[in-house]
Every structure is written in C-alpha cells, then in structure tokens.
C-alpha cells in the first residue's frame, strides 16, 4: 500500500517510513502539491496511486461522497484523529510506529480503492 500524507502531517514521518522500506510521500514540502485545496490533494493521491492519510475527516468524507457520486474514484482514505495521534515534533515516532504497524498488517495487494478506513 502506497501512502500520501496530507499537508497537515510532517514530511519527516514520510522520510522515516521510507527509511523503513515503505513507499510513503508527503504533501508537505512538495511544491507541486503543497497549498492545494483538499479535493485537489485527493485527486493528486489518485493520480499517484496512493492512499491519502488525513485527520481532516469531515472534509474528506464529504469529498469521498462527491467523487463517487460524480462517477470518479480515488485510491482510498485512511483517517485518524488528533486524539489518537497528536501532531507535534514529539509525536513523529508515534506516527511512524503506527503507520508502520498498519502497513505491516496489510495483506499483499491490499487496496482501499474508493473506500475510507480508520488508522488503528
């Protein structure tokens, strides 16, 4: 499973996951993706063949419904919350460990195509 971290998530998380062998990119620090609207980020994730990881559940759940209603698709949304995974420099290790555990638990070829799931 290939991931794209929403702009609210630090690029350092992606860097550390790549060191562990995972195919993870971040919007943060990517000049072609940074600063775009949420729907553009979801479309970029689709174009890149990546599941978008975000804590912006309200907006992306709406975009999920809109994209599907328009007959389009996406590669998946992986939701989390600040309560579960706070955003701070001190929590980077927690993010890396949680995403690493999630990726290891996936069966080969696992897909979230056109679906939403919660990061546990």
N, C-alpha and C positions, 0 to 999 in steps of 0.2 A: 504494500500500500504506500503510495507516494503522497506526501503531505505538503500543503502550503499553509503557513502560519499567517493568520490575519495580522493586519498592521499593528494592532494593539499589543502583539506579542513580540518580544525582543528577538532580534536576529541571532543573538548568542545561543538561544535554545536550538535553533536550526543548525548552527555551527557545531555544537556539541553532539547533536544527534548524528550529523554526517560523520563525525569522527568515529562514532559507533557503528558506522556502516549503513545508516538509514538514508533514504532518499527524501530529504526534507529541505524545503526552501522557505524563505520568509518574505513577506511583502515589505516589511521594514528594511530600509536600506537598499531596496531595489528601485532604481529611478523610473523604470517603466511601469511599475505597479503602485508605488507609494503615492498617497494622496488622492487616489481614485475613489469614486463612490463605491458603496458596498456591492451593489449589483455588478459593477464592472469587475470587482475582485472575484466574485463568484464565477463570472464568465471567463476571467483570466485563468482561474483554477481549472475550469472545464477545458479550456484550450491547451493547458499544460498537462492535462491528465492527472490532476491532483485533487485530493480531498482537502477541503478548506477547514482548518481548525479555528474556532472562534468562541468567544464568550458572549457575543452580541446575538443572543438567541432571538430576541424579539424581532429585530430587523431581518435576520437571515431566515427565520422560519417563514416570514412573510414573502421574502424573495423566493424561497423554495416553492411555495404555493404558486406564485406568479409565473415562475419559469415553467413549471409543469403545466399550468393552465394554458400557457402560450404554445404548448407542444414542443418545448425545448427541454433540455436536460442539463444535468451537472454531474460531477464525479462524486458528490457526497459532501455532507456537512458533519463535522464532528464537534459537538457542543461541549462546553464546560462552563463553570461559573467561578466568580471571584472567591466565593466562599470555599469552594473545593480547591482551587488553585489560585492563590493570590498573585498579583502581578507586582513584583519588585525584584531588584537585583539579588536579594537574598533568597528568592524562591526559584531561581533558574534551575538549580539542581533538582528541585521537586518536579518542575515541569519536564525536565529531561528524563527523570526516572519514570514518571507517569506515562509519558508518551512512548518511551522505550518498552515499558511493560505492555502497553496497549498493542504496539506493533508486533512484539514477540507472540502475543496471544492470537494473532490473526492467522487463519489458515492460508496456505499459498493460493494466490489468485483472489483473495477476499476482496469484495467490492462493496462500496456504499452508493453505487450509482443511483442517482435520483432519490436518495434516502437521507434521513437525518439520524444521528446516533449520539449518545452521550458518552463522553470520556469518563471512565470509572476509575 
